[in-house]
Amino acid sequence: MKAIAVTDQAQGPAGMKLTERPEPKPAINDVIVEVHAAAYVPTEIDWPSTWADRAGRGRTPAIPGHDVAGVVSALGYGTTGPTVGQRVFGITDWHRDGTLAEYVAVESRNLAPLPGDVEFTVGASLPISGLTAWQGLFQHGRLRSGQTVLAHGAAGAVGTMVTQLAREAGAHVIGTGRAADRGKALDYGAHEFVDLDNEPLEDVGQVDLVFDVIGGAIQERSAALIRAGGTLVTVTGLGNVRPVEGLSVDFVVESVPSQLTEIVERVRDGRLRTNIDEVATLENAVAALNPSRRRNGKTVISIHS
């Protein structure tokens, strides 16, 4: 099968190549998904799981990408739930070959049905971004109506999901980003916007929940804004400064089918808009995923059409 593979961590994304790889075989409780659309997180090259399996054994060449939408083409021994021919979407295992390929092996428990009226490219844009937002806000952040959320990177793939879900839940959302991000952040539902390059972050006052996708100094400054009982939620790792009277949570997103269903139903009825920056083919994926270009949204790779 055709796939994008990486062989040398030192080369970074520049080491991505379109190549031929063996088609995956389904393990116990796996399904094989014929990939119709996939997406990639730009930091994957730096993840240890890209280069080693769960036992610590090297697994290069590795196929990156973990968002998937496609059709089940085969079942492993003991697999229940999905059926051959079913449309599905979800997140593949971090330590196994990913979705920038024509086929991928996925544990069936990580997949949810993809409704027939949702395009595969839309389905592939939702799992990591949507579940990160959902789990950060509701599972780890315990968001309640009437609270104030500070959403960093509010024009990005995760940030636009955070903004929309928080606003739907009855929160007041303050988005942040660069000056050029203001219009997009407000269009996706932020009530206010802070240009981090030119406006004082501290002027937002106290908030109940900070959703951090930046880390570093921004995370540390944000921690001081959390009111008593509030929460700092991050996917970047926790720095040295924590909320004085609140909680701090660093988490890794998980594929939860019931949450995927909640998210895709919101897309279907118009409550939630996905944020796709570009759709490219597998043949053009290496160029499309080049990290030199700044994006405010998902780059989705369309594979089987």
RODO-2510 file (C-alpha; in nm, 4 decimals, decimal comma):
residues 305
     n   res          X          Y          Z
     1     m     0,0000     0,0000     0,0000
     2     k     0,1022     0,3641    -0,0349
     3     a     0,1936     0,5414     0,2877
     4     i     0,3841     0,8356     0,4291
     5     a     0,6744     0,7048     0,6383
     6     v     0,9453     0,8563     0,8564
     7     t     1,2777     0,6893     0,9328
     8     d     1,4972     0,9452     1,1108
     9     q     1,3831     1,1571     1,4048
    10     a     1,6705     1,4003     1,3530
    11     q     1,5360     1,4928     1,0094
    12     g     1,1981     1,5871     1,1534
    13     p     0,9094     1,6377     0,9088
    14     a     1,1647     1,6843     0,6297
    15     g     1,2209     1,3090     0,6529
    16     m     0,8644     1,2240     0,5496
    17     k     0,8453     1,0246     0,2274
    18     l     0,5711     0,8689     0,0178
    19     t     0,6614     0,5020    -0,0067
    20     e     0,5274     0,1491    -0,0303
    21     r     0,4602    -0,0369     0,2966
    22     p     0,3038    -0,3766     0,3688
    23     e    -0,0690    -0,3706     0,4328
    24     p    -0,1401    -0,4156     0,8056
    25     k    -0,2789    -0,7392     0,9481
    26     p    -0,5495    -0,7204     1,2151
    27     a    -0,4537    -0,8367     1,5645
    28     i    -0,7056    -0,9629     1,8200
    29     n    -0,9909    -0,7100     1,8586
    30     d    -0,8593    -0,5014     1,5671
    31     v    -1,0266    -0,3833     1,2532
    32     i    -0,8577    -0,2850     0,9291
    33     v    -0,9839     0,0506     0,8073
    34     e    -0,9601     0,1505     0,4438
    35     v    -0,8547     0,5086     0,5056
    36     h    -1,0606     0,7668     0,3192
    37     a    -0,9236     1,0666     0,5087
    38     a    -0,6574     1,1192     0,7741
    39     a    -0,4946     1,3973     0,9721
    40     y    -0,1635     1,4561     1,1464
    41     v    -0,0482     1,6491     1,4539
    42     p     0,2655     1,8550     1,3717
    43     t     0,4432     1,7540     1,6954
    44     e     0,4192     1,3785     1,6265
    45     i     0,7788     1,3618     1,5077
    46     d     0,8871     1,4523     1,8624
    47     w     0,6706     1,1922     2,0363
    48     p     0,8571     0,8842     2,1703
    49     s     0,5577     0,6741     2,0606
    50     t     0,6300     0,7595     1,6965
    51     w     0,9619     0,5781     1,7191
    52     a     0,9003     0,2896     1,9607
    53     d     0,6253     0,0429     2,0467
    54     r     0,4868    -0,0101     2,3967
    55     a     0,7735    -0,2444     2,4808
    56     g     1,0286     0,0216     2,3846
    57     r     1,1342    -0,1521     2,0645
    58     g     1,2152     0,0690     1,7683
    59     r     0,9606     0,0531     1,4866
    60     t     1,0999     0,2555     1,1986
    61     p     1,0026     0,3227     0,9308
    62     a     0,6954     0,4558     1,1108
    63     i     0,3726     0,5804     0,9564
    64     p     0,2484     0,8953     1,1344
    65     g    -0,1062     1,0305     1,1641
    66     h    -0,3709     0,9263     1,4169
    67     d    -0,6998     1,0859     1,3078
    68     v    -0,8877     0,8511     1,0770
    69     a    -1,2151     0,8299     0,8861
    70     g    -1,2846     0,5418     0,6550
    71     v    -1,4543     0,2086     0,5953
    72     v    -1,3963    -0,1176     0,7816
    73     s    -1,2458    -0,3692     0,5385
    74     a    -1,1520    -0,6595     0,7683
    75     l    -1,1933    -0,7818     1,1274
    76     g    -0,9409    -0,9400     1,3607
    77     y    -1,0121    -1,2422     1,5785
    78     g    -1,2672    -1,1678     1,8505
    79     t    -1,3580    -0,8239     1,7180
    80     t    -1,7063    -0,7066     1,8094
    81     g    -1,8939    -0,3868     1,7295
    82     p    -1,7852    -0,2606     1,3866
    83     t    -1,8798    -0,4588     1,0785
    84     v    -1,7169    -0,4911     0,7375
    85     g    -1,8339    -0,2072     0,5151
    86     q    -1,9205     0,0249     0,8044
    87     r    -1,8137     0,3903     0,7978
    88     v    -1,6094     0,4746     1,1096
    89     f    -1,3864     0,7425     1,2589
    90     g    -1,1633     0,7798     1,5627
    91     i    -0,8062     0,7889     1,6940
    92     t    -0,5533     0,5124     1,6322
    93     d    -0,3042     0,3895     1,8915
    94     w    -0,0075     0,6220     1,9480
    95     h     0,2469     0,3359     1,9465
    96     r     0,1370     0,1732     1,6213
    97     d     0,1568     0,2745     1,2575
    98     g    -0,0858     0,5543     1,1850
    99     t    -0,3292     0,6808     0,9303
   100     l    -0,1263     0,8491     0,6551
   101     a    -0,1680     0,5332     0,4531
   102     e    -0,4225     0,3508     0,2430
   103     y    -0,5022     0,1086     0,5290
   104     v    -0,4556     0,1118     0,9062
   105     a    -0,5090    -0,1402     1,1871
   106     v    -0,7117     0,0008     1,4772
   107     e    -0,8494    -0,1451     1,7974
   108     s    -1,2248    -0,1565     1,7492
   109     r    -1,2840     0,0130     2,0872
   110     n    -1,1276     0,3316     1,9490
   111     l    -1,3797     0,3777     1,6677
   112     a    -1,7288     0,5234     1,6432
   113     p    -1,9766     0,5045     1,3539
   114     l    -1,9459     0,7908     1,1062
   115     p    -2,2920     0,8937     0,9826
   116     g    -2,3444     0,8692     0,6089
   117     d    -2,4173     1,2403     0,5732
   118     v    -2,0791     1,3447     0,7173
   119     e    -1,7947     1,3657     0,4665
   120     f    -1,4838     1,1611     0,5378
   121     t    -1,2665     1,4744     0,5363
   122     v    -1,4867     1,6258     0,8064
   123     g    -1,4797     1,3017     1,0033
   124     a    -1,0989     1,2928     0,9964
   125     s    -1,0756     1,6502     1,1225
   126     l    -1,2769     1,5802     1,4384
   127     p    -1,1256     1,3084     1,6610
   128     i    -0,8097     1,4573     1,8147
   129     s    -0,9219     1,8212     1,8061
   130     g    -1,2786     1,7540     1,9148
   131     l    -1,1958     1,4998     2,1852
   132     t    -0,9131     1,7154     2,3223
   133     a    -1,1568     2,0024     2,3614
   134     w    -1,4347     1,7835     2,5026
   135     q    -1,2179     1,6019     2,7572
   136     g    -1,0313     1,9145     2,8623
   137     l    -1,3481     2,1143     2,9205
   138     f    -1,5870     1,8611     3,0679
   139     q    -1,3872     1,5640     3,1945
   140     h    -1,0812     1,7408     3,3374
   141     g    -1,1982     2,1016     3,3603
   142     r    -1,5466     2,0239     3,5024
   143     l    -1,6879     2,3223     3,3137
   144     r    -2,0243     2,4594     3,4280
   145     s    -2,2617     2,7149     3,2831
   146     g    -2,1794     3,0711     3,3835
   147     q    -1,8054     3,0152     3,4168
   148     t    -1,5342     3,2007     3,2263
   149     v    -1,2931     3,0121     2,9986
   150     l    -0,9617     3,1464     2,8724
   151     a    -0,8963     2,9571     2,5474
   152     h    -0,5435     2,9895     2,4128
   153     g    -0,4880     2,9359     2,0412
   154     a    -0,8543     3,0150     1,9855
   155     a    -0,8262     3,0206     1,6040
   156     g    -0,6567     2,6800     1,5810
   157     a    -0,7993     2,3335     1,5301
   158     v    -0,8359     2,2633     1,9034
   159     g    -0,9089     2,6218     2,0042
   160     t    -1,2087     2,6612     1,7751
   161     m    -1,3548     2,3407     1,9211
   162     v    -1,2906     2,4617     2,2757
   163     t    -1,4591     2,7927     2,2009
   164     q    -1,7710     2,6434     2,0457
   165     l    -1,8217     2,3692     2,3048
   166     a    -1,7608     2,6040     2,5958
   167     r    -1,9994     2,8628     2,4585
   168     e    -2,2675     2,5989     2,3987
   169     a    -2,2246     2,4929     2,7629
   170     g    -2,3040     2,8467     2,8774
   171     a    -1,9505     2,9733     2,9436
   172     h    -1,8070     3,3165     2,8666
   173     v    -1,5115     3,2551     2,6343
   174     i    -1,2030     3,4739     2,6066
   175     g    -0,9874     3,3633     2,3138
   176     t    -0,6212     3,4426     2,2584
   177     g    -0,3792     3,4358     1,9678
   178     r    -0,2022     3,6713     1,7311
   179     a    -0,3595     3,9841     1,5880
   180     a    -0,4464     3,8062     1,2625
   181     d    -0,6437     3,5441     1,4584
   182     r    -0,8964     3,7864     1,6069
   183     g    -1,1587     3,7658     1,3334
   184     k    -1,1541     3,3873     1,3147
   185     a    -1,1669     3,3416     1,6919
   186     l    -1,4669     3,5733     1,7206
   187     d    -1,6349     3,4071     1,4218
   188     y    -1,6101     3,0720     1,5994
   189     g    -1,7809     3,2156     1,9054
   190     a    -1,5287     3,3807     2,1364
   191     h    -1,6907     3,6668     2,3283
   192     e    -1,3595     3,8503     2,3633
   193     f    -1,0110     3,8220     2,2160
   194     v    -0,6631     3,9036     2,3459
   195     d    -0,3758     3,9633     2,1039
   196     l    -0,0910     3,8042     2,2991
   197     d     0,1711     4,0050     2,1118
   198     n     0,0216     4,3470     2,1814
   199     e    -0,2363     4,3278     2,4617
   200     p    -0,1828     4,2465     2,8310
   201     l    -0,3095     3,8994     2,9126
   202     e    -0,3500     3,9983     3,2745
   203     d    -0,6231     4,2476     3,1827
   204     v    -0,8732     3,9636     3,1387
   205     g    -0,9013     3,9322     3,5168
   206     q    -0,9835     3,6086     3,6928
   207     v    -1,1165     3,3064     3,5072
   208     d    -1,2512     2,9662     3,6061
   209     l    -1,0759     2,7555     3,3440
   210     v    -0,7663     2,8043     3,1317
   211     f    -0,7363     2,5759     2,8279
   212     d    -0,3680     2,5847     2,7374
   213     v    -0,2201     2,4610     2,4096
   214     i     0,0900     2,6842     2,4219
   215     g     0,2796     2,6123     2,7453
   216     g     0,5847     2,8012     2,8632
   217     a     0,5539     3,1593     2,9796
   218     i     0,1931     3,1903     2,8596
   219     q     0,0930     2,8942     3,0750
   220     e     0,2711     3,0423     3,3774
   221     r     0,1068     3,3817     3,3332
   222     s    -0,2305     3,2154     3,2876
   223     a    -0,1993     3,0171     3,6104
   224     a    -0,2032     3,3420     3,8069
   225     l    -0,5437     3,4305     3,6563
   226     i    -0,7304     3,1256     3,7866
   227     r    -0,9715     3,2034     4,0659
   228     a    -1,0108     2,9800     4,3706
   229     g    -1,1466     2,6409     4,2714
   230     g    -1,0613     2,6899     3,9042
   231     t    -0,8596     2,4657     3,6748
   232     l    -0,5650     2,4951     3,4374
   233     v    -0,5975     2,2296     3,1664
   234     t    -0,3078     2,1710     2,9295
   235     v    -0,1834     1,9298     2,6649
   236     t     0,1716     2,0687     2,6648
   237     g     0,3033     1,9490     3,0012
   238     l     0,2902     2,1409     3,3264
   239     g     0,5429     2,4151     3,3943
   240     n     0,6814     2,5225     3,7298
   241     v     0,3992     2,7616     3,8193
   242     r     0,0585     2,6229     3,9207
   243     p    -0,2676     2,7889     4,0281
   244     v    -0,2435     2,8972     4,3916
   245     e    -0,5936     2,7835     4,4860
   246     g    -0,6909     2,5726     4,1875
   247     l    -0,6103     2,2528     4,0044
   248     s    -0,3732     2,1873     3,7156
   249     v    -0,4233     1,8955     3,4777
   250     d    -0,2001     1,7762     3,1961
   251     f    -0,3682     1,5063     2,9875
   252     v    -0,3336     1,2936     2,6765
   253     v    -0,6480     1,2669     2,4679
   254     e    -0,8203     0,9281     2,4423
   255     s    -1,0528     0,7923     2,1771
   256     v    -1,3933     0,7590     2,3454
   257     p    -1,6652     0,6497     2,0999
   258     s    -1,9540     0,7958     2,3034
   259     q    -1,7841     1,1355     2,3007
   260     l    -1,7103     1,1069     1,9285
   261     t    -2,0809     1,0484     1,8750
   262     e    -2,1676     1,3588     2,0786
   263     i    -1,9244     1,5633     1,8715
   264     v    -2,0335     1,4391     1,5289
   265     e    -2,4016     1,4898     1,6160
   266     r    -2,3242     1,8543     1,6890
   267     v    -2,1608     1,8836     1,3477
   268     r    -2,4651     1,7276     1,1829
   269     d    -2,7150     1,9645     1,3441
   270     g    -2,5024     2,2766     1,3001
   271     r    -2,4036     2,3385     1,6612
   272     l    -2,0364     2,2697     1,5849
   273     r    -1,8208     2,3672     1,2897
   274     t    -1,4978     2,1891     1,2137
   275     n    -1,1866     2,3857     1,1257
   276     i    -1,0139     2,2530     0,8134
   277     d    -0,7286     2,4621     0,6767
   278     e    -0,6434     2,2461     0,3724
   279     v    -0,7325     1,9156     0,2075
   280     a    -0,4531     1,7434     0,0134
   281     t    -0,4035     1,4059    -0,1535
   282     l    -0,1672     1,1381    -0,0242
   283     e     0,0620     1,2131    -0,3181
   284     n     0,0819     1,5779    -0,2062
   285     a     0,0816     1,5095     0,1680
   286     v     0,4531     1,5684     0,2306
   287     a     0,4335     1,9199     0,0874
   288     a     0,1002     1,9917     0,2552
   289     l     0,2301     1,8907     0,5982
   290     n     0,5449     2,1039     0,5717
   291     p     0,5747     2,2784     0,9110
   292     s     0,7145     2,6014     0,7654
   293     r     0,3645     2,7212     0,6825
   294     r     0,1541     2,8547     0,9696
   295     r    -0,1912     2,6996     0,9897
   296     n    -0,5052     2,7813     1,1812
   297     g    -0,6895     2,4561     1,1352
   298     k    -0,6456     2,0932     1,0378
   299     t    -0,4648     1,9749     0,7290
   300     v    -0,6618     1,6710     0,6120
   301     i    -0,5234     1,4125     0,3726
   302     s    -0,7831     1,2596     0,1385
   303     i    -0,6808     0,9054     0,0416
   304     h    -0,9505     0,6707    -0,0886
   305     s    -1,2240     0,8778    -0,2514
***
